[in-house]
Amino acid sequence: MEITPQPREDRHELQLKGRLDANWAEYVGNAIESAIRAGQHHLDLEFSQVDYISSAGIRVLLKYYKQLKAVRGKMRVVQPTESVLAVLHLSGIAGMLVAAAEPPPPPVKPPSETRRWERNGITFEAHELNTGAILEARLLGHPEKFATGQLSAADSQRLRFDAGSFGLGLGAFGDELADSNERFGEFLAAGGAAVAQPTDGSSVPDFQLTEGQLMPEVNVLYGLTARGDFARLLRFEAAAGERGVIALAELVETALQDMDSAAAGFVIVAESASLVGATLRQSPARANGHSPWSFPGVRDWLSFTTERTDERNVALIVGFAEKQPSSGPTEFFRPIGPGTQAQGHFHAAAFPYRPLPKGNLKLQETIASLLGTESARTVLHLLADERQFEGVGQTDLMRGACWVGPLRILDRAPLPLTTL
């Protein structure tokens, strides 16, 4: 099987030559997936020189047809040979896959309120959602007590996250606070969903999703929460940039500048090239007055990412950032990475790769779709590792959607059980 890419103005074409059988199905599937990962959501498979297709080949075509349809894309088979067309008709999928004779529809023009610009070779597209909206944030708990081993379940607050709130920190699911004592770990919440990494030996993050009247509830040891409407959706595409990725620090800096705001709240869903951070191994409540940060004991408390990988994920990232270091509690805001003076706090949940729809997205629908089909692999506190020789850098993203809004921090008062 030979595969030749042929970029077109409004679609991406792959010209195939040979037999699409079990021996070549995976090879063809990899070529299609590579095009999708490169941001191509409208694919034509040119079959004028494909003389045979088996059930294995049909399975590959259906897999990626459904995947692209889910993100408002499309895959077509064009100019199939008579023998292949007959097989597609007999299998009942010709109507879905085989391109009609009419030309493809013209590209959809973005609405007039959409702005586009380029920075360092990275394309940005801003969709105005609620001009003038302000996110109101609260700082919860006392993270400084972690360093002295003084945190316990008694410090936690039970919070309910509906679709209009988001947050991050250390927390756990459970009806009783005492039940969370052994499981406090990194969590994030957004769009009516919450994902938490338990520290009780389980390697699989748990999640809660809004279902009818049921809303996620988290026992929060400490963290940051916010409520309100996002002012803007910022889409970004880094494929044409010098490195083909955008660092999290650069995305945060760009958003803060575009918002012209001193602080902002973020929810990001993106295809990631790498995630760099740390995950708790044990609940802070187990410190019993001993500092978890002492060496070499810190190795028993934290698991760091030790290398960059080419494995791509879809990352759900929740975060808060300030453009300039403030005089507020430094335990909540730390340097994000090189290239910006902004400080912040970001958590990420990593999911298996799937393409993301283009254009203006709804936050709750996007997160519900993500959690409705896949489970998170891990939850990380994102960090920048800039050590001269051993450092692995920072989180890099390829393309995605960033909901962002100006942030006003109200207070640090404890909250009762409430819908934020």
C-alpha positions as CSV (number, residue, x, y, z in Angstrom):
1,M,0.0,0.0,0.0
2,E,1.3,3.4,-1.0
3,I,-0.2,6.6,0.6
4,T,0.5,10.1,-0.9
5,P,-0.7,13.2,1.0
6,Q,-2.2,15.9,-1.3
7,P,-3.2,19.0,0.6
8,R,-6.2,20.9,-0.9
9,E,-7.6,24.3,-0.3
10,D,-10.5,23.2,1.9
11,R,-9.7,19.5,2.5
12,H,-6.7,17.2,3.0
13,E,-6.5,14.3,0.5
14,L,-4.7,11.0,0.9
15,Q,-4.2,9.1,-2.3
16,L,-4.1,5.3,-1.7
17,K,-2.7,2.6,-4.0
18,G,-2.8,-1.1,-3.4
19,R,-4.9,-3.4,-1.2
20,L,-6.7,-2.3,1.9
21,D,-6.6,-5.6,3.7
22,A,-5.7,-6.8,7.3
23,N,-2.0,-6.5,6.4
24,W,-2.3,-2.8,5.5
25,A,-5.3,-1.6,7.6
26,E,-3.2,-0.4,10.6
27,Y,-0.8,1.4,8.2
28,V,-3.7,3.3,6.6
29,G,-5.3,4.0,10.0
30,N,-2.0,5.5,11.2
31,A,-1.9,7.8,8.2
32,I,-5.4,8.9,8.8
33,E,-4.8,9.5,12.5
34,S,-1.6,11.5,11.7
35,A,-3.6,13.8,9.5
36,I,-6.2,14.3,12.2
37,R,-3.6,14.9,14.9
38,A,-2.1,17.6,12.5
39,G,-5.5,19.4,12.7
40,Q,-7.1,18.1,9.5
41,H,-10.8,17.4,10.1
42,H,-11.9,17.2,6.5
43,L,-10.3,14.2,4.7
44,D,-10.7,12.7,1.3
45,L,-9.4,9.2,0.7
46,E,-8.7,8.9,-3.0
47,F,-9.4,5.2,-4.0
48,S,-9.0,5.2,-7.7
49,Q,-6.0,2.8,-7.4
50,V,-7.3,0.7,-4.5
51,D,-8.4,-2.6,-6.0
52,Y,-9.5,-4.5,-2.9
53,I,-10.9,-3.8,0.6
54,S,-11.6,-6.3,3.3
55,S,-13.6,-6.1,6.5
56,A,-10.4,-5.0,8.3
57,G,-10.2,-2.0,5.9
58,I,-13.9,-1.2,6.4
59,R,-13.5,-1.2,10.2
60,V,-10.7,1.4,9.9
61,L,-12.8,3.6,7.6
62,L,-15.8,3.5,10.0
63,K,-13.6,4.2,13.0
64,Y,-12.2,7.4,11.7
65,Y,-15.5,8.4,10.0
66,K,-17.2,8.3,13.4
67,Q,-14.3,10.1,15.1
68,L,-14.4,13.0,12.7
69,K,-18.2,13.2,12.7
70,A,-18.1,13.6,16.5
71,V,-16.0,16.8,16.1
72,R,-18.0,18.2,13.1
73,G,-15.5,17.0,10.6
74,K,-15.9,14.6,7.7
75,M,-14.1,11.8,5.9
76,R,-15.0,10.8,2.4
77,V,-14.0,8.1,-0.1
78,V,-13.6,9.6,-3.5
79,Q,-13.2,7.9,-7.0
80,P,-13.5,4.3,-5.7
81,T,-12.9,1.5,-8.2
82,E,-16.0,-0.5,-9.2
83,S,-14.9,-3.5,-7.1
84,V,-14.4,-1.4,-3.9
85,L,-17.6,0.5,-4.5
86,A,-19.5,-2.7,-4.8
87,V,-18.1,-3.9,-1.4
88,L,-19.0,-0.6,0.2
89,H,-22.6,-0.8,-1.1
90,L,-22.9,-4.4,0.1
91,S,-21.7,-3.5,3.5
92,G,-24.2,-0.7,3.8
93,I,-21.7,2.2,4.3
94,A,-21.4,3.6,0.8
95,G,-24.1,6.2,1.5
96,M,-22.0,7.5,4.5
97,L,-18.5,7.4,3.0
98,V,-18.6,7.7,-0.8
99,A,-18.5,11.3,-1.9
100,A,-21.3,12.6,-4.1
101,A,-20.5,14.3,-7.4
102,E,-21.3,17.8,-6.1
103,P,-18.5,20.0,-5.0
104,P,-17.7,20.3,-1.3
105,P,-19.6,23.1,0.6
106,P,-17.8,26.4,0.9
107,P,-15.8,27.0,4.1
108,V,-17.8,28.5,6.9
109,K,-16.9,32.1,7.6
110,P,-16.4,33.0,11.2
111,P,-18.9,35.5,12.7
112,S,-18.0,39.1,12.6
113,E,-17.2,39.3,16.3
114,T,-14.5,36.7,15.9
115,R,-10.9,38.1,15.9
116,R,-7.9,36.4,14.5
117,W,-4.2,37.2,14.9
118,E,-0.8,35.5,14.9
119,R,2.0,35.6,17.5
120,N,5.3,33.8,17.0
121,G,3.8,31.7,14.2
122,I,0.9,30.6,16.5
123,T,-2.6,31.3,15.3
124,F,-5.2,32.7,17.8
125,E,-8.9,33.1,17.3
126,A,-11.0,34.9,19.9
127,H,-14.8,34.5,20.4
128,E,-16.5,37.0,22.6
129,L,-18.8,35.2,25.1
130,N,-19.8,37.8,27.7
131,T,-18.1,41.1,27.4
132,G,-17.6,42.7,30.8
133,A,-18.1,39.5,32.8
134,I,-15.9,39.2,35.9
135,L,-15.0,35.9,37.6
136,E,-15.2,36.1,41.4
137,A,-12.6,33.9,43.2
138,R,-11.9,32.7,46.7
139,L,-8.8,31.3,48.3
140,L,-9.7,28.3,50.5
141,G,-7.8,26.8,53.4
142,H,-4.1,27.1,54.5
143,P,-1.6,25.4,52.1
144,E,1.2,26.7,54.3
145,K,0.3,24.1,56.9
146,F,1.3,21.4,54.4
147,A,5.0,22.3,54.8
148,T,4.8,21.6,58.6
149,G,2.7,18.5,58.3
150,Q,-0.3,20.1,60.1
151,L,-3.0,19.5,57.6
152,S,-5.9,17.2,58.5
153,A,-9.5,16.4,57.4
154,A,-10.6,19.0,60.0
155,D,-9.2,21.7,57.7
156,S,-11.4,20.6,54.7
157,Q,-14.6,22.2,53.4
158,R,-17.3,20.3,51.5
159,L,-18.0,22.2,48.3
160,R,-20.5,21.6,45.5
161,F,-19.5,22.5,41.9
162,D,-22.2,23.3,39.5
163,A,-21.8,24.3,35.8
164,G,-21.2,28.0,36.7
165,S,-18.2,27.3,39.0
166,F,-14.7,25.9,38.7
167,G,-11.7,25.3,40.9
168,L,-8.7,23.3,41.9
169,G,-6.6,22.2,44.9
170,L,-6.3,19.2,47.1
171,G,-9.5,17.3,47.7
172,A,-11.3,14.0,47.8
173,F,-14.7,12.5,47.1
174,G,-16.6,11.0,50.0
175,D,-19.7,11.4,52.1
176,E,-17.8,11.8,55.3
177,L,-14.7,14.0,55.9
178,A,-13.0,11.2,57.9
179,D,-13.4,8.9,54.9
180,S,-11.4,11.4,52.8
181,N,-8.5,11.5,55.2
182,E,-6.5,8.8,53.4
183,R,-7.4,10.0,49.9
184,F,-6.7,13.7,49.6
185,G,-5.0,14.5,46.3
186,E,-5.0,16.9,43.3
187,F,-8.4,17.7,42.0
188,L,-10.0,20.1,39.4
189,A,-13.5,21.0,38.6
190,A,-15.1,22.8,35.7
191,G,-18.3,22.7,33.5
192,G,-20.3,20.7,36.0
193,A,-17.6,18.0,36.4
194,A,-14.9,17.2,38.9
195,V,-11.9,14.9,38.6
196,A,-9.7,13.8,41.6
197,Q,-6.5,11.8,42.0
198,P,-6.9,9.6,45.2
199,T,-3.8,8.9,47.3
200,D,-5.0,5.7,48.8
201,G,-3.1,3.5,46.4
202,S,-5.5,3.7,43.5
203,S,-3.8,4.7,40.3
204,V,-7.1,5.7,38.5
205,P,-8.5,9.2,39.0
206,D,-12.2,9.3,40.0
207,F,-14.7,11.7,38.7
208,Q,-18.2,13.1,39.2
209,L,-20.4,14.5,36.5
210,T,-23.6,16.5,36.8
211,E,-26.5,14.2,36.2
212,G,-29.9,15.9,36.6
213,Q,-30.0,17.2,40.2
214,L,-26.8,15.4,41.2
215,M,-23.8,17.7,41.2
216,P,-20.1,17.0,42.0
217,E,-19.2,17.5,45.7
218,V,-15.6,17.6,46.8
219,N,-14.1,17.7,50.3
220,V,-11.5,20.5,49.7
221,L,-8.4,20.6,51.9
222,Y,-7.3,23.8,50.3
223,G,-7.6,25.4,46.9
224,L,-8.9,28.1,44.7
225,T,-12.5,28.4,43.4
226,A,-14.3,30.8,41.2
227,R,-17.8,31.5,39.9
228,G,-19.2,33.5,37.0
229,D,-19.2,33.7,33.2
230,F,-16.1,33.5,31.0
231,A,-15.7,36.6,28.9
232,R,-13.9,35.0,26.0
233,L,-13.1,31.7,24.3
234,L,-9.6,31.8,22.9
235,R,-8.8,29.1,20.2
236,F,-5.2,28.4,19.4
237,E,-3.3,26.4,16.8
238,A,0.5,26.0,17.0
239,A,1.2,23.7,14.1
240,A,2.7,26.5,12.0
241,G,4.9,27.9,14.8
242,E,8.6,27.4,15.1
243,R,8.3,24.5,17.5
244,G,4.9,23.3,16.5
245,V,3.7,23.8,20.1
246,I,2.8,26.6,22.5
247,A,4.0,26.5,26.1
248,L,1.5,26.9,28.8
249,A,3.3,30.0,30.1
250,E,3.0,31.6,26.6
251,L,-0.7,30.8,26.3
252,V,-1.3,32.4,29.8
253,E,0.7,35.5,28.9
254,T,-1.1,35.9,25.6
255,A,-4.5,35.5,27.3
256,L,-3.7,38.1,30.0
257,Q,-2.5,40.6,27.4
258,D,-5.5,40.0,25.2
259,M,-7.9,40.4,28.2
260,D,-5.8,43.4,29.5
261,S,-6.5,42.1,32.9
262,A,-4.3,41.9,36.0
263,A,-5.6,38.4,36.8
264,A,-7.6,35.7,35.1
265,G,-9.3,32.4,35.5
266,F,-8.8,29.6,32.9
267,V,-10.3,26.4,31.7
268,I,-8.4,24.8,28.8
269,V,-9.2,21.7,26.7
270,A,-6.3,21.0,24.4
271,E,-4.3,18.5,22.5
272,S,-1.0,18.3,24.4
273,A,2.5,17.4,23.3
274,S,3.6,17.0,26.9
275,L,2.4,17.6,30.5
276,V,5.0,18.4,33.1
277,G,4.1,18.4,36.8
278,A,3.8,16.5,40.0
279,T,1.3,14.2,41.7
280,L,0.9,13.5,45.4
281,R,1.6,9.9,46.5
282,Q,0.2,10.2,50.0
283,S,-2.6,12.2,51.6
284,P,-1.2,15.3,53.4
285,A,-3.3,14.2,56.4
286,R,-0.8,11.4,57.0
287,A,2.2,13.8,57.7
288,N,1.4,13.9,61.4
289,G,3.5,17.0,62.1
290,H,6.5,16.0,59.9
291,S,7.4,18.1,56.9
292,P,6.8,16.2,53.6
293,W,9.4,18.3,51.9
294,S,12.5,17.1,53.8
295,F,15.0,15.1,51.7
296,P,15.0,12.2,50.9
297,G,11.5,11.7,52.3
298,V,10.0,14.0,49.7
299,R,10.4,11.1,47.2
300,D,7.7,9.2,49.1
301,W,5.3,12.2,48.9
302,L,5.6,13.4,45.3
303,S,5.8,11.8,41.9
304,F,7.4,14.1,39.3
305,T,7.4,13.8,35.6
306,T,11.0,12.9,34.8
307,E,11.0,13.0,31.0
308,R,9.1,14.5,28.0
309,T,7.3,12.1,25.8
310,D,5.8,12.3,22.3
311,E,2.7,10.6,23.5
312,R,-0.2,13.0,22.9
313,N,-3.1,13.4,25.2
314,V,-6.1,15.6,25.6
315,A,-5.6,17.7,28.6
316,L,-8.4,19.4,30.7
317,I,-6.6,22.2,32.5
318,V,-8.0,24.5,35.2
319,G,-6.0,27.4,36.5
320,F,-5.6,30.9,37.9
321,A,-3.0,33.5,37.0
322,E,-1.8,37.0,38.0
323,K,0.1,39.1,35.5
324,Q,2.5,40.4,38.1
325,P,3.6,38.9,41.5
326,S,1.3,40.3,44.2
327,S,1.6,40.7,47.9
328,G,-1.1,38.0,48.4
329,P,-0.6,34.5,49.7
330,T,2.4,33.1,47.8
331,E,1.4,29.5,48.6
332,F,-1.4,29.8,46.0
333,F,0.5,31.5,43.2
334,R,3.9,30.5,41.9
335,P,6.0,31.2,38.8
336,I,4.4,29.6,35.8
337,G,7.5,29.3,33.5
338,P,10.0,31.2,31.4
339,G,8.8,34.0,29.1
340,T,6.4,35.6,31.5
341,Q,6.3,37.3,34.9
342,A,2.9,35.9,35.6
343,Q,2.3,33.6,38.5
344,G,-0.4,31.0,38.8
345,H,-1.7,27.7,39.9
346,F,-2.7,25.1,37.3
347,H,-3.9,21.5,37.5
348,A,-4.4,19.1,34.5
349,A,-6.3,15.9,33.9
350,A,-4.9,13.8,31.0
351,F,-7.2,11.8,28.8
352,P,-6.5,9.5,25.8
353,Y,-6.1,11.4,22.5
354,R,-9.2,12.5,20.6
355,P,-9.6,15.3,18.1
356,L,-11.3,18.5,19.3
357,P,-14.0,20.3,17.3
358,K,-13.0,23.6,15.8
359,G,-14.8,27.0,16.3
360,N,-16.9,28.2,19.1
361,L,-17.5,25.5,21.7
362,K,-19.7,25.2,24.8
363,L,-17.7,24.5,27.9
364,Q,-20.1,22.2,29.7
365,E,-20.9,20.2,26.5
366,T,-17.2,19.8,25.7
367,I,-16.2,18.5,29.2
368,A,-19.3,16.3,29.4
369,S,-18.4,14.8,26.0
370,L,-14.8,14.2,27.2
371,L,-15.8,12.5,30.4
372,G,-18.6,10.6,28.8
373,T,-16.3,8.5,26.6
374,E,-13.0,8.3,28.4
375,S,-11.5,8.2,32.0
376,A,-8.7,10.4,33.0
377,R,-5.2,8.8,33.2
378,T,-3.8,11.1,35.8
379,V,-4.3,14.5,37.5
380,L,-1.2,16.7,37.8
381,H,-0.2,19.9,39.5
382,L,1.5,21.6,36.5
383,L,5.1,22.8,37.1
384,A,7.9,24.2,35.0
385,D,11.1,22.2,35.4
386,E,13.9,24.6,34.2
387,R,16.9,23.0,35.8
388,Q,20.0,23.5,33.6
389,F,20.7,19.9,32.8
390,E,18.1,17.6,34.3
391,G,15.1,19.9,33.7
392,V,12.3,18.6,31.4
393,G,10.9,22.0,30.6
394,Q,7.2,22.8,30.9
395,T,3.8,21.8,29.6
396,D,3.4,22.2,25.8
397,L,0.1,22.3,23.9
398,M,-0.6,21.9,20.2
399,R,-4.1,23.2,19.7
400,G,-7.2,23.7,21.7
401,A,-9.8,25.9,23.4
402,C,-9.2,28.3,26.3
403,W,-12.1,29.8,28.2
404,V,-10.8,32.8,30.1
405,G,-12.1,35.8,32.0
406,P,-10.9,38.6,34.3
407,L,-10.6,37.5,37.9
408,R,-11.3,39.3,41.1
409,I,-10.3,37.6,44.4
410,L,-12.8,38.3,47.1
411,D,-11.4,36.8,50.2
412,R,-10.0,33.8,52.0
413,A,-12.9,33.1,54.3
414,P,-14.0,29.5,54.9
415,L,-17.2,28.4,53.1
416,P,-19.9,26.1,54.3
417,L,-21.3,23.4,52.1
418,T,-22.7,25.4,49.2
419,T,-23.1,25.5,45.5
420,L,-20.2,27.8,44.4
